[in-house]
Amino acid sequence: MNRKELDPESSPEAAFGARVRSSRESQGWKQEDLAERTGYSGTHISAVETGRKVPTLRFSRSLDLAFGTGGSADTFERQWREIRHGSLLEGFPQYVGHEGRAAEIRLYEIGIIPGLLQTPEYARCLADSAVRRGAITPEQATERVTFLADRQATLIRPRPPMMLVVMDESCIRRRVGGHTLMGAQLGRLLELAELPNIVLQIAPYDIGERRPFNLPMNLLTLPDLSVIAYAESQIRGHLERDVPSVLPLLTAYHQLQAEALSQAASVAMIEEARKGTP
């Protein structure tokens, strides 16, 4: 029987697979035995153990049940989450944890539609582009799109957060994925603008030097009314909780809203862009 040996240090997926194999063998189980206990096929177990298939949340939880590791500090689910967040910038997973329980979300974006407002097709197009550039793997692209869908799902609740969104005009002018895909994305923005918990504004090009932010900015108001900020550079993200640092960012956001178009004027600009007019 051929046995593929993997270096656990070669990738997070290889480390996960090696741990599955080691845990299984320590129990004296064959792959078929573990398959029966998890509800997966022996082929699936083999593919994960050899790094040919990326584990999923459901699979990781089934492993914790099979091996009795669910109550430990080092669960398979925790290891899966580390793999999943491997293509995300530092600080972003922590930000998302707060985002899911925020009472109010303020977003400012440049160049692309904010993730929480993206259609699945728009998000996939951006992820696939990153794969073609060699920035992420195809597996990471899939996880990135799934992760975004999970973020969007957490905002669908009986009392959804208030969302205040300001987009630079470049977000709606930059064609992503061609006319049809972009048209559907702009249509989605128009639908979201009708929701009572979303205020959507465009910061037009002609505000010029009055634009207070040169990078995207996220601000969250938590249930206890504290405010945290998250911003990204090209290579890392930073989560800021310190009040003296966050308050100037909140002030700058209010200034941005004052310079941006009203929601009615913003909707008109989006409709114009959707029609493909100058």
C-alpha positions as CSV (number, residue, x, y, z in Angstrom):
1,M,0.0,0.0,0.0
2,N,1.4,3.4,-1.1
3,R,1.5,5.9,1.7
4,K,2.0,9.6,0.9
5,E,4.2,11.3,3.4
6,L,3.6,15.1,3.9
7,D,5.7,17.6,5.7
8,P,3.5,19.2,8.3
9,E,5.6,22.3,8.1
10,S,4.9,22.8,4.4
11,S,1.4,24.3,4.8
12,P,-1.4,24.7,7.3
13,E,-3.4,22.1,5.2
14,A,-0.6,19.6,5.4
15,A,-0.3,20.1,9.2
16,F,-4.1,19.5,9.5
17,G,-3.9,16.4,7.4
18,A,-0.9,15.0,9.4
19,R,-2.8,15.6,12.6
20,V,-5.9,13.7,11.3
21,R,-3.7,10.8,10.3
22,S,-1.8,10.8,13.6
23,S,-5.0,11.0,15.6
24,R,-6.6,8.2,13.6
25,E,-3.6,5.9,13.8
26,S,-3.3,6.5,17.6
27,Q,-6.8,5.1,17.9
28,G,-5.9,2.1,15.8
29,W,-8.5,3.1,13.2
30,K,-8.4,2.7,9.4
31,Q,-9.6,5.5,7.2
32,E,-12.8,3.6,6.7
33,D,-13.3,3.5,10.5
34,L,-12.9,7.3,10.8
35,A,-15.1,7.8,7.8
36,E,-17.9,5.8,9.5
37,R,-17.6,7.9,12.6
38,T,-17.6,11.2,10.8
39,G,-20.2,10.5,8.1
40,Y,-17.6,11.0,5.3
41,S,-16.1,8.6,2.8
42,G,-12.8,6.9,3.1
43,T,-11.7,8.7,0.0
44,H,-12.5,12.1,1.6
45,I,-10.5,11.2,4.7
46,S,-7.6,10.2,2.5
47,A,-7.8,13.4,0.5
48,V,-7.7,15.5,3.7
49,E,-4.9,13.5,5.2
50,T,-2.7,14.0,2.1
51,G,-3.5,17.6,1.7
52,R,-5.5,17.1,-1.6
53,K,-8.7,18.5,-0.1
54,V,-9.1,21.5,2.2
55,P,-11.1,20.7,5.4
56,T,-14.4,22.4,6.0
57,L,-16.0,23.6,9.2
58,R,-18.5,20.7,9.2
59,F,-15.7,18.2,8.7
60,S,-13.6,19.7,11.4
61,R,-16.4,19.6,13.9
62,S,-17.1,16.0,13.0
63,L,-13.5,15.2,13.8
64,D,-13.8,16.8,17.2
65,L,-16.8,14.6,17.9
66,A,-15.0,11.5,16.7
67,F,-11.8,12.1,18.6
68,G,-13.4,13.7,21.6
69,T,-11.5,16.9,21.2
70,G,-14.4,19.3,21.2
71,G,-13.9,20.5,24.8
72,S,-10.1,20.9,24.5
73,A,-8.1,24.0,23.9
74,D,-6.7,22.7,20.6
75,T,-9.7,21.5,18.6
76,F,-9.8,20.6,15.0
77,E,-12.3,23.5,14.5
78,R,-9.7,26.0,15.9
79,Q,-7.1,24.6,13.5
80,W,-9.5,24.9,10.6
81,R,-10.2,28.5,11.5
82,E,-6.5,29.3,11.4
83,I,-6.3,27.8,7.9
84,R,-9.4,29.7,6.8
85,H,-8.0,33.0,8.1
86,G,-4.6,32.4,6.6
87,S,-5.3,34.5,3.5
88,L,-6.8,37.4,5.6
89,L,-4.8,40.4,6.8
90,E,-3.7,40.6,10.4
91,G,-6.4,41.9,12.7
92,F,-9.3,41.3,10.3
93,P,-10.6,38.0,11.8
94,Q,-10.8,39.9,15.2
95,Y,-12.6,42.8,13.5
96,V,-15.2,40.4,12.0
97,G,-15.9,39.0,15.4
98,H,-16.9,42.4,16.6
99,E,-18.7,43.2,13.3
100,G,-21.2,40.3,13.9
101,R,-22.5,41.9,17.1
102,A,-22.2,45.6,16.2
103,A,-25.1,47.9,16.7
104,E,-23.9,50.3,14.1
105,I,-21.4,49.9,11.2
106,R,-19.7,52.7,9.4
107,L,-17.8,51.9,6.2
108,Y,-15.7,53.9,3.7
109,E,-14.3,52.2,0.7
110,I,-12.2,53.2,-2.3
111,G,-12.1,51.4,-5.7
112,I,-14.3,48.4,-4.9
113,I,-17.7,47.9,-3.5
114,P,-17.6,47.2,0.3
115,G,-17.6,43.5,1.0
116,L,-20.8,43.5,3.0
117,L,-22.6,44.9,-0.1
118,Q,-21.0,42.6,-2.7
119,T,-22.9,40.1,-4.7
120,P,-21.4,36.5,-4.7
121,E,-20.4,37.0,-8.4
122,Y,-18.6,40.3,-7.7
123,A,-16.8,38.7,-4.7
124,R,-15.8,35.7,-6.8
125,C,-14.5,37.8,-9.6
126,L,-12.2,39.7,-7.2
127,A,-11.0,36.5,-5.6
128,D,-10.3,34.8,-8.9
129,S,-8.3,37.9,-10.0
130,A,-6.1,37.5,-6.9
131,V,-5.5,33.8,-7.8
132,R,-4.4,34.8,-11.4
133,R,-2.0,37.3,-9.9
134,G,-0.6,34.5,-7.6
135,A,-1.6,36.4,-4.5
136,I,-3.7,33.6,-3.1
137,T,-4.4,29.9,-3.9
138,P,-7.7,28.7,-5.5
139,E,-8.6,27.1,-2.2
140,Q,-8.0,30.4,-0.4
141,A,-10.2,32.2,-3.0
142,T,-13.1,29.9,-2.2
143,E,-12.6,30.3,1.5
144,R,-12.5,34.1,1.0
145,V,-15.8,34.1,-0.8
146,T,-17.4,31.8,1.7
147,F,-16.1,33.8,4.6
148,L,-17.7,36.9,3.1
149,A,-21.0,35.1,2.7
150,D,-20.8,34.2,6.4
151,R,-20.2,37.8,7.3
152,Q,-23.2,39.0,5.3
153,A,-25.3,36.3,6.9
154,T,-24.5,37.5,10.5
155,L,-26.1,40.8,9.7
156,I,-29.5,39.2,8.9
157,R,-31.1,39.2,12.3
158,P,-34.3,40.4,14.0
159,R,-32.6,43.7,14.9
160,P,-30.0,44.3,12.1
161,P,-27.2,46.9,12.7
162,M,-27.5,50.4,11.3
163,M,-25.1,50.6,8.3
164,L,-23.7,53.9,7.2
165,V,-21.8,53.4,4.0
166,V,-19.8,56.0,2.1
167,M,-18.2,54.8,-1.2
168,D,-15.7,56.8,-3.2
169,E,-17.1,57.4,-6.7
170,S,-14.4,55.0,-8.0
171,C,-16.3,52.1,-6.5
172,I,-19.2,52.4,-8.9
173,R,-17.2,53.6,-11.9
174,R,-14.6,50.9,-11.9
175,R,-15.9,48.0,-14.0
176,V,-15.4,44.6,-12.3
177,G,-16.2,41.5,-14.2
178,G,-17.7,43.2,-17.2
179,H,-21.0,45.1,-17.9
180,T,-23.4,42.3,-16.9
181,L,-21.8,41.4,-13.6
182,M,-21.2,45.1,-12.7
183,G,-24.8,45.9,-13.6
184,A,-26.1,43.3,-11.3
185,Q,-23.8,44.6,-8.5
186,L,-25.0,48.2,-9.0
187,G,-28.6,46.8,-9.0
188,R,-27.9,45.2,-5.6
189,L,-26.7,48.6,-4.2
190,L,-30.0,50.1,-5.3
191,E,-31.9,47.4,-3.5
192,L,-29.9,47.8,-0.3
193,A,-30.4,51.6,-0.4
194,E,-34.1,51.0,0.1
195,L,-33.6,49.2,3.4
196,P,-34.4,51.2,6.5
197,N,-31.2,50.2,8.2
198,I,-28.8,51.3,5.4
199,V,-27.7,54.8,4.5
200,L,-25.7,54.8,1.3
201,Q,-23.7,57.8,0.1
202,I,-21.2,58.4,-2.7
203,A,-18.2,60.7,-2.2
204,P,-17.8,62.2,-5.6
205,Y,-14.5,62.9,-7.3
206,D,-15.0,66.6,-7.1
207,I,-14.7,66.8,-3.3
208,G,-11.0,66.7,-4.1
209,E,-8.7,67.5,-1.2
210,R,-11.7,67.6,1.2
211,R,-11.7,63.8,1.3
212,P,-10.5,63.1,4.9
213,F,-9.5,59.4,4.3
214,N,-6.9,58.2,1.9
215,L,-7.5,54.5,2.8
216,P,-10.7,52.5,3.4
217,M,-12.0,52.8,7.0
218,N,-14.3,50.7,9.1
219,L,-15.9,51.9,12.4
220,L,-18.0,49.8,14.6
221,T,-20.3,50.9,17.4
222,L,-20.7,48.0,19.8
223,P,-23.7,47.3,22.0
224,D,-22.0,49.0,25.0
225,L,-21.7,52.1,22.7
226,S,-17.9,51.8,22.5
227,V,-16.4,52.4,19.1
228,I,-13.5,50.5,17.4
229,A,-11.8,51.2,14.1
230,Y,-10.2,48.9,11.5
231,A,-8.0,50.1,8.6
232,E,-5.8,48.2,6.2
233,S,-2.6,48.9,4.3
234,Q,-1.6,46.7,1.3
235,I,0.1,44.2,3.6
236,R,-1.6,44.3,7.0
237,G,-4.7,45.4,8.9
238,H,-4.9,47.2,12.2
239,L,-7.7,47.1,14.8
240,E,-7.8,50.1,17.1
241,R,-9.8,50.3,20.4
242,D,-8.0,53.2,22.1
243,V,-10.5,56.0,22.5
244,P,-8.1,58.9,21.9
245,S,-7.1,57.3,18.6
246,V,-10.6,56.3,17.5
247,L,-12.4,59.6,18.2
248,P,-10.5,61.6,15.5
249,L,-11.4,58.9,13.0
250,L,-15.1,59.2,14.0
251,T,-14.9,62.9,13.5
252,A,-13.3,62.5,10.1
253,Y,-16.1,60.1,9.1
254,H,-18.7,62.7,10.0
255,Q,-16.8,65.2,7.9
256,L,-16.8,62.7,5.0
257,Q,-20.6,62.2,5.3
258,A,-21.1,66.0,5.1
259,E,-19.0,66.2,1.9
260,A,-20.6,63.2,0.3
261,L,-23.8,63.3,-1.8
262,S,-27.1,62.7,-0.2
263,Q,-28.6,59.2,-0.4
264,A,-31.1,60.4,-3.1
265,A,-28.3,62.0,-5.2
266,S,-26.1,58.9,-4.6
267,V,-28.8,56.6,-5.8
268,A,-29.2,58.7,-8.9
269,M,-25.5,58.4,-9.6
270,I,-25.6,54.7,-9.2
271,E,-28.6,54.4,-11.6
272,E,-26.6,56.5,-14.1
273,A,-23.6,54.3,-13.8
274,R,-25.8,51.2,-14.2
275,K,-27.1,52.5,-17.5
276,G,-23.5,53.0,-18.7
277,T,-23.8,56.7,-19.2
278,P,-20.9,59.0,-18.5
